[in-house]
Amino acid sequence: MKSNILGNNIRKLREKYELTQIEFAKILNISNTTLSQYESGNRIPNDEIKLMIADYFKVSLDYLLGREINNFDSLSIEEEKKKRTSNNEKNVILDDIESLSPESKKELEKYIQLLKLKDTIDKSKGEMSSHLTQNVSEGK
């Protein structure tokens, strides 16, 4: 029976980052069938793909090839998950905006300007209140 350390490590990392084969294949710019073959040991990725995988998961090639126990931490994995979630949320919002009619887009633009103005006013009020509190406490 042949050893499949590389494929198993690719699969473990992909699953740890909660990526599907389709999602990770897109990141690597390969087909999900090819990725499946890497993970099952039926095909070996070329050096360029190995480097892309190692860079994406922030591990060494030695780790991918089973020569190193573990050189990634769960904190970086959590940070990557948060980034990916944030990007997905942004994409959903952008898709929603793109689906609006031109009139609705103009209304949304006005609403955004109104919210920015509100934030500016709220910030100014907070600064004024802080300044007044400071003056009162200093007896001015």
N, C-alpha and C positions, 0 to 999 in steps of 0.2 A: 504494500500500500504506500502510495507516494504522499509525502508531507505537503501540506498546503498552508504553511505559516503565513506567507504573504497574503494570500486570499482571506484567510481567517482574520488577520489583523485589519485588513481593509474593511471587512464586514463589521467587525467589532467597533471600529472607530466611526464608521458611517451610522451604525445604530446608536452609538453613544451620543452622537450629535443629532439624533432623531431625524436623519435624512432617509428618504426612500431611495431605492436604486435609480429611479427616474430622475429625482432631484439631483443626486450626486453625479449621475452621468451627464446631465446638462452642464453642471459646473465644470466637469472635465472635458466637455465638448466631445463626448463619445456616446455610443448608443447604450441603452440600458442592458441590451443583450451582451455587449462586450464587457460591461461592468460585472454582470452576472457570471460570465465566464472567468473573469479575474478572481472573483470571490470563491468560485467553486474549484479553482485550480486547473480548469480546462484550457486556460490561456494565461500567459505571463505578460504583464504590461511592459512597454518599453521604458527605458530609463527616464525619458521626458515625462511620461505619465506618472511614474513612481515619484519623481521629484514634485510634481503638481500635487499628488496625494499627500506627501509628507509636508509640503508647505501649507496646504489647506488646513490640515489637522495640527500643524505646529509640532510635528514629531520628526525624529531623525530617520534616515533611511535604515540605519541599524535597527531601530525599533520596528519599522515595517517588516524587515527581513528576519526578525526574531533574535537579533544579536544583543538587544538591550531590553530590559524588563519593561520599563515604563518611564517615559520622560514627558508626559503631559499631565496637567493638573485639572481637577474638576472645575476650578474657578474659571479658567480660560474657556472651558466648554460652556459653562453657564453664560459667560459674556457673549460668546458666539450665538447661543440660542436667543438671547435677548436682542442682539443686533438683527438676527434673521426675523424675529417676530416683529420688531419695529419696522423693518423694511417691508414686510408683508402688509402691515397695517397701512403704511404710506402708499403702497401700490393699490390697495383697495380704495383708499380715499381718492387717489388720482384717477382710478378707473371710474369711480362714481362721478367725479367732476367732468371727466371726458364724455360721460353719457348724457350730461345735461344739455338742454337746448341753449342756443346762443343767448336768449333773453334771460334764462335762469343763471347762466354763467355771469352775466352782467350784474344781476341781483346779488349773487354770491360775492362778487368782487366788492360791491358796495357794503355788504354785511361784514366782510373781512376788514375793510377800512374803518367801519364803525367800531368793531371790536378792538382794533389797534388804538383808536382814539380813546375808548373806554379804559384800556390798560394804561395809557399815558396819563390820563386824568387820575386814575386810582393810584398810580405810582407817585404823582405829584402830591396828592392828598396825603399819602403816607409820609413823604419827605417833609411836607409842611407840618404835619402833626408831630413828627419827631423833632423838628426844629423848635416848634412852640413849646413842647414838653421840656426840651433842654433849656430854653430861655426861662421858663417858669421855675425850674429847679435851680437855676443860677440866680434867680431873683431879679431878672431884667424886666 
